[in-house]
């Protein structure tokens, strides 16, 4: 979705959507959230590793 579509859906201006977006990015990038993001990234990495292992096992069974 682009800002225009979001604005229409929420009945707010496109400019306001941009302001909210900018504010959210600022909050997400704040140093106090660094450890939270590290945990999230570690979890995503572990999930991806599990997915790849499962995919490789399934491909091995097909041969």
PDB file of N, CA, C and O in Angstrom:
ATOM      1  N   UNK A   1       0.844  -1.188   0.000  1.00  0.00           N
ATOM      2  CA  UNK A   1       0.000   0.000   0.000  1.00  0.00           C
ATOM      3  C   UNK A   1       0.883   1.244   0.000  1.00  0.00           C
ATOM      4  O   UNK A   1       1.907   1.294   0.682  1.00  0.00           O
ATOM      5  N   UNK A   2       0.483   2.218  -0.754  1.00  0.00           N
ATOM      6  CA  UNK A   2       1.213   3.478  -0.714  1.00  0.00           C
ATOM      7  C   UNK A   2       0.501   4.460   0.224  1.00  0.00           C
ATOM      8  O   UNK A   2      -0.587   4.174   0.724  1.00  0.00           O
ATOM      9  N   UNK A   3       1.125   5.615   0.453  1.00  0.00           N
ATOM     10  CA  UNK A   3       0.558   6.584   1.392  1.00  0.00           C
ATOM     11  C   UNK A   3      -0.843   7.027   0.975  1.00  0.00           C
ATOM     12  O   UNK A   3      -1.712   7.225   1.824  1.00  0.00           O
ATOM     13  N   UNK A   4      -1.058   7.178  -0.305  1.00  0.00           N
ATOM     14  CA  UNK A   4      -2.368   7.614  -0.804  1.00  0.00           C
ATOM     15  C   UNK A   4      -3.451   6.599  -0.448  1.00  0.00           C
ATOM     16  O   UNK A   4      -4.531   6.973   0.009  1.00  0.00           O
ATOM     17  N   UNK A   5      -3.167   5.330  -0.653  1.00  0.00           N
ATOM     18  CA  UNK A   5      -4.137   4.273  -0.336  1.00  0.00           C
ATOM     19  C   UNK A   5      -4.404   4.194   1.164  1.00  0.00           C
ATOM     20  O   UNK A   5      -5.544   4.010   1.588  1.00  0.00           O
ATOM     21  N   UNK A   6      -3.359   4.332   1.955  1.00  0.00           N
ATOM     22  CA  UNK A   6      -3.518   4.305   3.410  1.00  0.00           C
ATOM     23  C   UNK A   6      -4.359   5.493   3.860  1.00  0.00           C
ATOM     24  O   UNK A   6      -5.250   5.350   4.697  1.00  0.00           O
ATOM     25  N   UNK A   7      -4.073   6.657   3.308  1.00  0.00           N
ATOM     26  CA  UNK A   7      -4.823   7.865   3.658  1.00  0.00           C
ATOM     27  C   UNK A   7      -6.303   7.698   3.350  1.00  0.00           C
ATOM     28  O   UNK A   7      -7.158   8.064   4.157  1.00  0.00           O
ATOM     29  N   UNK A   8      -6.597   7.152   2.201  1.00  0.00           N
ATOM     30  CA  UNK A   8      -7.988   6.931   1.818  1.00  0.00           C
ATOM     31  C   UNK A   8      -8.669   5.961   2.781  1.00  0.00           C
ATOM     32  O   UNK A   8      -9.792   6.198   3.224  1.00  0.00           O
ATOM     33  N   UNK A   9      -7.981   4.876   3.097  1.00  0.00           N
ATOM     34  CA  UNK A   9      -8.534   3.852   3.985  1.00  0.00           C
ATOM     35  C   UNK A   9      -8.809   4.400   5.382  1.00  0.00           C
ATOM     36  O   UNK A   9      -9.817   4.056   6.000  1.00  0.00           O
ATOM     37  N   UNK A  10      -7.908   5.255   5.880  1.00  0.00           N
ATOM     38  CA  UNK A  10      -8.033   5.789   7.243  1.00  0.00           C
ATOM     39  C   UNK A  10      -8.732   7.146   7.298  1.00  0.00           C
ATOM     40  O   UNK A  10      -8.952   7.708   8.371  1.00  0.00           O
ATOM     41  N   UNK A  11      -9.070   7.655   6.123  1.00  0.00           N
ATOM     42  CA  UNK A  11      -9.743   8.950   6.022  1.00  0.00           C
ATOM     43  C   UNK A  11      -8.906  10.064   6.660  1.00  0.00           C
ATOM     44  O   UNK A  11      -9.417  10.893   7.413  1.00  0.00           O
ATOM     45  N   UNK A  12      -7.610  10.063   6.340  1.00  0.00           N
ATOM     46  CA  UNK A  12      -6.700  11.119   6.761  1.00  0.00           C
ATOM     47  C   UNK A  12      -5.907  11.558   5.536  1.00  0.00           C
ATOM     48  O   UNK A  12      -5.963  10.920   4.484  1.00  0.00           O
ATOM     49  N   UNK A  13      -5.170  12.655   5.684  1.00  0.00           N
ATOM     50  CA  UNK A  13      -4.423  13.150   4.526  1.00  0.00           C
ATOM     51  C   UNK A  13      -3.168  12.313   4.276  1.00  0.00           C
ATOM     52  O   UNK A  13      -2.647  11.643   5.167  1.00  0.00           O
ATOM     53  N   UNK A  14      -2.714  12.381   3.043  1.00  0.00           N
ATOM     54  CA  UNK A  14      -1.479  11.697   2.666  1.00  0.00           C
ATOM     55  C   UNK A  14      -0.307  12.270   3.452  1.00  0.00           C
ATOM     56  O   UNK A  14       0.608  11.542   3.837  1.00  0.00           O
ATOM     57  N   UNK A  15      -0.340  13.577   3.687  1.00  0.00           N
ATOM     58  CA  UNK A  15       0.710  14.233   4.469  1.00  0.00           C
ATOM     59  C   UNK A  15       0.727  13.681   5.892  1.00  0.00           C
ATOM     60  O   UNK A  15       1.795  13.434   6.453  1.00  0.00           O
ATOM     61  N   UNK A  16      -0.464  13.486   6.476  1.00  0.00           N
ATOM     62  CA  UNK A  16      -0.540  12.947   7.840  1.00  0.00           C
ATOM     63  C   UNK A  16       0.005  11.523   7.887  1.00  0.00           C
ATOM     64  O   UNK A  16       0.677  11.148   8.848  1.00  0.00           O
ATOM     65  N   UNK A  17      -0.276  10.741   6.871  1.00  0.00           N
ATOM     66  CA  UNK A  17       0.272   9.384   6.805  1.00  0.00           C
ATOM     67  C   UNK A  17       1.797   9.461   6.805  1.00  0.00           C
ATOM     68  O   UNK A  17       2.459   8.692   7.502  1.00  0.00           O
ATOM     69  N   UNK A  18       2.349  10.375   6.037  1.00  0.00           N
ATOM     70  CA  UNK A  18       3.800  10.552   5.995  1.00  0.00           C
ATOM     71  C   UNK A  18       4.368  10.958   7.345  1.00  0.00           C
ATOM     72  O   UNK A  18       5.436  10.493   7.740  1.00  0.00           O
ATOM     73  N   UNK A  19       3.650  11.827   8.053  1.00  0.00           N
ATOM     74  CA  UNK A  19       4.096  12.252   9.380  1.00  0.00           C
ATOM     75  C   UNK A  19       4.116  11.071  10.349  1.00  0.00           C
ATOM     76  O   UNK A  19       5.071  10.897  11.106  1.00  0.00           O
ATOM     77  N   UNK A  20       3.070  10.274  10.322  1.00  0.00           N
ATOM     78  CA  UNK A  20       2.985   9.103  11.200  1.00  0.00           C
ATOM     79  C   UNK A  20       4.098   8.120  10.860  1.00  0.00           C
ATOM     80  O   UNK A  20       4.736   7.560  11.751  1.00  0.00           O
ATOM     81  N   UNK A  21       4.324   7.916   9.579  1.00  0.00           N
ATOM     82  CA  UNK A  21       5.383   7.013   9.112  1.00  0.00           C
ATOM     83  C   UNK A  21       6.747   7.473   9.622  1.00  0.00           C
ATOM     84  O   UNK A  21       7.520   6.679  10.156  1.00  0.00           O
ATOM     85  N   UNK A  22       7.029   8.755   9.450  1.00  0.00           N
ATOM     86  CA  UNK A  22       8.311   9.312   9.878  1.00  0.00           C
ATOM     87  C   UNK A  22       8.492   9.160  11.388  1.00  0.00           C
ATOM     88  O   UNK A  22       9.576   8.810  11.856  1.00  0.00           O
ATOM     89  N   UNK A  23       7.438   9.421  12.141  1.00  0.00           N
ATOM     90  CA  UNK A  23       7.487   9.286  13.597  1.00  0.00           C
ATOM     91  C   UNK A  23       7.737   7.835  14.011  1.00  0.00           C
ATOM     92  O   UNK A  23       8.516   7.567  14.926  1.00  0.00           O
ATOM     93  N   UNK A  24       7.074   6.913  13.335  1.00  0.00           N
ATOM     94  CA  UNK A  24       7.237   5.490  13.651  1.00  0.00           C
ATOM     95  C   UNK A  24       8.670   5.038  13.377  1.00  0.00           C
ATOM     96  O   UNK A  24       9.260   4.319  14.183  1.00  0.00           O
ATOM     97  N   UNK A  25       9.225   5.454  12.251  1.00  0.00           N
ATOM     98  CA  UNK A  25      10.609   5.084  11.933  1.00  0.00           C
ATOM     99  C   UNK A  25      11.581   5.630  12.968  1.00  0.00           C
ATOM    100  O   UNK A  25      12.539   4.959  13.350  1.00  0.00           O
ATOM    101  N   UNK A  26      11.325   6.856  13.417  1.00  0.00           N
ATOM    102  CA  UNK A  26      12.184   7.472  14.427  1.00  0.00           C
ATOM    103  C   UNK A  26      12.149   6.658  15.721  1.00  0.00           C
ATOM    104  O   UNK A  26      13.186   6.422  16.341  1.00  0.00           O
ATOM    105  N   UNK A  27      10.955   6.233  16.121  1.00  0.00           N
ATOM    106  CA  UNK A  27      10.815   5.432  17.341  1.00  0.00           C
ATOM    107  C   UNK A  27      11.493   4.073  17.182  1.00  0.00           C
ATOM    108  O   UNK A  27      12.171   3.605  18.096  1.00  0.00           O
ATOM    109  N   UNK A  28      11.313   3.450  16.037  1.00  0.00           N
ATOM    110  CA  UNK A  28      11.918   2.138  15.805  1.00  0.00           C
ATOM    111  C   UNK A  28      13.441   2.201  15.791  1.00  0.00           C
ATOM    112  O   UNK A  28      14.111   1.247  16.188  1.00  0.00           O
ATOM    113  N   UNK A  29      13.980   3.316  15.336  1.00  0.00           N
ATOM    114  CA  UNK A  29      15.427   3.462  15.219  1.00  0.00           C
ATOM    115  C   UNK A  29      16.092   3.938  16.512  1.00  0.00           C
ATOM    116  O   UNK A  29      17.319   4.001  16.586  1.00  0.00           O
ATOM    117  N   UNK A  30      15.305   4.270  17.517  1.00  0.00           N
ATOM    118  CA  UNK A  30      15.865   4.796  18.768  1.00  0.00           C
ATOM    119  C   UNK A  30      16.802   3.763  19.400  1.00  0.00           C
ATOM    120  O   UNK A  30      16.499   2.570  19.409  1.00  0.00           O
ATOM    121  N   UNK A  31      17.939   4.223  19.928  1.00  0.00           N
ATOM    122  CA  UNK A  31      18.919   3.296  20.525  1.00  0.00           C
ATOM    123  C   UNK A  31      18.359   2.401  21.629  1.00  0.00           C
ATOM    124  O   UNK A  31      18.854   1.292  21.831  1.00  0.00           O
ATOM    125  N   UNK A  32      17.343   2.860  22.341  1.00  0.00           N
ATOM    126  CA  UNK A  32      16.783   2.036  23.421  1.00  0.00           C
ATOM    127  C   UNK A  32      16.167   0.743  22.886  1.00  0.00           C
ATOM    128  O   UNK A  32      15.977  -0.215  23.637  1.00  0.00           O
ATOM    129  N   UNK A  33      15.858   0.718  21.597  1.00  0.00           N
ATOM    130  CA  UNK A  33      15.240  -0.462  20.989  1.00  0.00           C
ATOM    131  C   UNK A  33      16.251  -1.408  20.341  1.00  0.00           C
ATOM    132  O   UNK A  33      15.875  -2.423  19.754  1.00  0.00           O
ATOM    133  N   UNK A  34      17.527  -1.072  20.452  1.00  0.00           N
ATOM    134  CA  UNK A  34      18.566  -1.855  19.776  1.00  0.00           C
ATOM    135  C   UNK A  34      18.542  -3.329  20.191  1.00  0.00           C
ATOM    136  O   UNK A  34      18.602  -4.211  19.335  1.00  0.00           O
ATOM    137  N   UNK A  35      18.455  -3.599  21.488  1.00  0.00           N
ATOM    138  CA  UNK A  35      18.463  -4.982  21.965  1.00  0.00           C
ATOM    139  C   UNK A  35      17.204  -5.723  21.521  1.00  0.00           C
ATOM    140  O   UNK A  35      17.265  -6.905  21.185  1.00  0.00           O
ATOM    141  N   UNK A  36      16.070  -5.036  21.519  1.00  0.00           N
ATOM    142  CA  UNK A  36      14.826  -5.667  21.057  1.00  0.00           C
ATOM    143  C   UNK A  36      14.956  -6.086  19.595  1.00  0.00           C
ATOM    144  O   UNK A  36      14.550  -7.183  19.211  1.00  0.00           O
ATOM    145  N   UNK A  37      15.533  -5.188  18.779  1.00  0.00           N
ATOM    146  CA  UNK A  37      15.711  -5.506  17.360  1.00  0.00           C
ATOM    147  C   UNK A  37      16.690  -6.657  17.175  1.00  0.00           C
ATOM    148  O   UNK A  37      16.508  -7.494  16.291  1.00  0.00           O
ATOM    149  N   UNK A  38      17.735  -6.702  18.012  1.00  0.00           N
ATOM    150  CA  UNK A  38      18.707  -7.795  17.927  1.00  0.00           C
ATOM    151  C   UNK A  38      18.006  -9.122  18.191  1.00  0.00           C
ATOM    152  O   UNK A  38      18.243 -10.100  17.482  1.00  0.00           O
ATOM    153  N   UNK A  39      17.137  -9.165  19.215  1.00  0.00           N
ATOM    154  CA  UNK A  39      16.392 -10.379  19.532  1.00  0.00           C
ATOM    155  C   UNK A  39      15.475 -10.778  18.375  1.00  0.00           C
ATOM    156  O   UNK A  39      15.376 -11.956  18.029  1.00  0.00           O
ATOM    157  N   UNK A  40      14.817  -9.801  17.790  1.00  0.00           N
ATOM    158  CA  UNK A  40      13.925 -10.077  16.659  1.00  0.00           C
ATOM    159  C   UNK A  40      14.724 -10.638  15.485  1.00  0.00           C
ATOM    160  O   UNK A  40      14.320 -11.622  14.866  1.00  0.00           O
ATOM    161  N   UNK A  41      15.859 -10.009  15.181  1.00  0.00           N
ATOM    162  CA  UNK A  41      16.677 -10.460  14.059  1.00  0.00           C
ATOM    163  C   UNK A  41      17.238 -11.859  14.311  1.00  0.00           C
ATOM    164  O   UNK A  41      17.298 -12.680  13.395  1.00  0.00           O
ATOM    165  N   UNK A  42      17.647 -12.130  15.548  1.00  0.00           N
ATOM    166  CA  UNK A  42      18.142 -13.468  15.886  1.00  0.00           C
ATOM    167  C   UNK A  42      17.049 -14.516  15.696  1.00  0.00           C
ATOM    168  O   UNK A  42      17.304 -15.602  15.176  1.00  0.00           O
ATOM    169  N   UNK A  43      15.838 -14.184  16.118  1.00  0.00           N
ATOM    170  CA  UNK A  43      14.707 -15.104  15.965  1.00  0.00           C
ATOM    171  C   UNK A  43      14.408 -15.351  14.494  1.00  0.00           C
ATOM    172  O   UNK A  43      14.203 -16.494  14.083  1.00  0.00           O
ATOM    173  N   UNK A  44      14.382 -14.287  13.699  1.00  0.00           N
ATOM    174  CA  UNK A  44      14.129 -14.439  12.266  1.00  0.00           C
ATOM    175  C   UNK A  44      15.209 -15.286  11.598  1.00  0.00           C
ATOM    176  O   UNK A  44      14.916 -16.106  10.728  1.00  0.00           O
ATOM    177  N   UNK A  45      16.448 -15.084  12.006  1.00  0.00           N
ATOM    178  CA  UNK A  45      17.553 -15.867  11.446  1.00  0.00           C
ATOM    179  C   UNK A  45      17.399 -17.349  11.787  1.00  0.00           C
ATOM    180  O   UNK A  45      17.614 -18.214  10.938  1.00  0.00           O
ATOM    181  N   UNK A  46      17.026 -17.633  13.030  1.00  0.00           N
ATOM    182  CA  UNK A  46      16.830 -19.027  13.448  1.00  0.00           C
ATOM    183  C   UNK A  46      15.675 -19.666  12.679  1.00  0.00           C
ATOM    184  O   UNK A  46      15.762 -20.824  12.272  1.00  0.00           O
ATOM    185  N   UNK A  47      14.605 -18.917  12.484  1.00  0.00           N
ATOM    186  CA  UNK A  47      13.466 -19.437  11.726  1.00  0.00           C
ATOM    187  C   UNK A  47      13.853 -19.734  10.283  1.00  0.00           C
ATOM    188  O   UNK A  47      13.435 -20.745   9.718  1.00  0.00           O
ATOM    189  N   UNK A  48      14.643 -18.862   9.693  1.00  0.00           N
ATOM    190  CA  UNK A  48      15.088 -19.067   8.312  1.00  0.00           C
ATOM    191  C   UNK A  48      15.974 -20.304   8.216  1.00  0.00           C
ATOM    192  O   UNK A  48      15.858 -21.081   7.269  1.00  0.00           O
ATOM    193  N   UNK A  49      16.853 -20.488   9.190  1.00  0.00           N
ATOM    194  CA  UNK A  49      17.709 -21.678   9.194  1.00  0.00           C
ATOM    195  C   UNK A  49      16.869 -22.948   9.286  1.00  0.00           C
ATOM    196  O   UNK A  49      17.149 -23.929   8.598  1.00  0.00           O
ATOM    197  N   UNK A  50      15.847 -22.931  10.130  1.00  0.00           N
ATOM    198  CA  UNK A  50      14.961 -24.088  10.264  1.00  0.00           C
ATOM    199  C   UNK A  50      14.211 -24.355   8.962  1.00  0.00           C
ATOM    200  O   UNK A  50      14.042 -25.506   8.559  1.00  0.00           O
ATOM    201  N   UNK A  51      13.764 -23.283   8.309  1.00  0.00           N
ATOM    202  CA  UNK A  51      13.036 -23.431   7.046  1.00  0.00           C
ATOM    203  C   UNK A  51      13.925 -24.071   5.986  1.00  0.00           C
ATOM    204  O   UNK A  51      13.493 -24.968   5.261  1.00  0.00           O
ATOM    205  N   UNK A  52      15.167 -23.605   5.904  1.00  0.00           N
ATOM    206  CA  UNK A  52      16.105 -24.141   4.913  1.00  0.00           C
ATOM    207  C   UNK A  52      16.398 -25.610   5.199  1.00  0.00           C
ATOM    208  O   UNK A  52      16.427 -26.424   4.276  1.00  0.00           O
ATOM    209  N   UNK A  53      16.616 -25.955   6.463  1.00  0.00           N
ATOM    210  CA  UNK A  53      16.873 -27.355   6.823  1.00  0.00           C
ATOM    211  C   UNK A  53      15.695 -28.237   6.436  1.00  0.00           C
ATOM    212  O   UNK A  53      15.875 -29.315   5.870  1.00  0.00           O
ATOM    213  N   UNK A  54      14.488 -27.773   6.745  1.00  0.00           N
ATOM    214  CA  UNK A  54      13.287 -28.543   6.417  1.00  0.00           C
ATOM    215  C   UNK A  54      13.160 -28.710   4.905  1.00  0.00           C
ATOM    216  O   UNK A  54      12.843 -29.794   4.417  1.00  0.00           O
ATOM    217  N   UNK A  55      13.409 -27.635   4.173  1.00  0.00           N
ATOM    218  CA  UNK A  55      13.331 -27.676   2.710  1.00  0.00           C
ATOM    219  C   UNK A  55      14.356 -28.660   2.146  1.00  0.00           C
ATOM    220  O   UNK A  55      14.050 -29.431   1.237  1.00  0.00           O
ATOM    221  N   UNK A  56      15.562 -28.627   2.688  1.00  0.00           N
ATOM    222  CA  UNK A  56      16.615 -29.542   2.227  1.00  0.00           C
ATOM    223  C   UNK A  56      16.251 -30.992   2.520  1.00  0.00           C
ATOM    224  O   UNK A  56      16.493 -31.872   1.694  1.00  0.00           O
ATOM    225  N   UNK A  57      15.670 -31.244   3.691  1.00  0.00           N
ATOM    226  CA  UNK A  57      15.238 -32.601   4.029  1.00  0.00           C
ATOM    227  C   UNK A  57      14.160 -33.086   3.064  1.00  0.00           C
ATOM    228  O   UNK A  57      14.189 -34.228   2.607  1.00  0.00           O
ATOM    229  N   UNK A  58      13.212 -32.204   2.761  1.00  0.00           N
ATOM    230  CA  UNK A  58      12.121 -32.578   1.858  1.00  0.00           C
ATOM    231  C   UNK A  58      12.653 -32.850   0.457  1.00  0.00           C
ATOM    232  O   UNK A  58      12.178 -33.766  -0.213  1.00  0.00           O
ATOM    233  N   UNK A  59      13.623 -32.074   0.007  1.00  0.00           N
ATOM    234  CA  UNK A  59      14.208 -32.298  -1.315  1.00  0.00           C
ATOM    235  C   UNK A  59      14.984 -33.604  -1.339  1.00  0.00           C
ATOM    236  O   UNK A  59      14.993 -34.303  -2.351  1.00  0.00           O
ATOM    237  N   UNK A  60      15.631 -33.935  -0.235  1.00  0.00           N
ATOM    238  CA  UNK A  60      16.369 -35.189  -0.137  1.00  0.00           C
ATOM    239  C   UNK A  60      15.451 -36.394  -0.205  1.00  0.00           C
ATOM    240  O   UNK A  60      15.828 -37.428  -0.755  1.00  0.00           O
ATOM    241  N   UNK A  61      14.256 -36.274   0.344  1.00  0.00           N
ATOM    242  CA  UNK A  61      13.286 -37.371   0.322  1.00  0.00           C
ATOM    243  C   UNK A  61      12.732 -37.598  -1.080  1.00  0.00           C
ATOM    244  O   UNK A  61      12.332 -38.714  -1.411  1.00  0.00           O
ATOM    245  N   UNK A  62      12.706 -36.568  -1.896  1.00  0.00           N
ATOM    246  CA  UNK A  62      12.158 -36.680  -3.254  1.00  0.00           C
ATOM    247  C   UNK A  62      13.094 -37.428  -4.187  1.00  0.00           C
ATOM    248  O   UNK A  62      12.655 -37.985  -5.193  1.00  0.00           O
ATOM    249  N   UNK A  63      14.369 -37.446  -3.867  1.00  0.00           N
ATOM    250  CA  UNK A  63      15.360 -38.064  -4.769  1.00  0.00           C
ATOM    251  C   UNK A  63      15.335 -39.559  -4.693  1.00  0.00           C
ATOM    252  O   UNK A  63      16.104 -40.225  -5.386  1.00  0.00           O
TER     253      UNK A  63
END
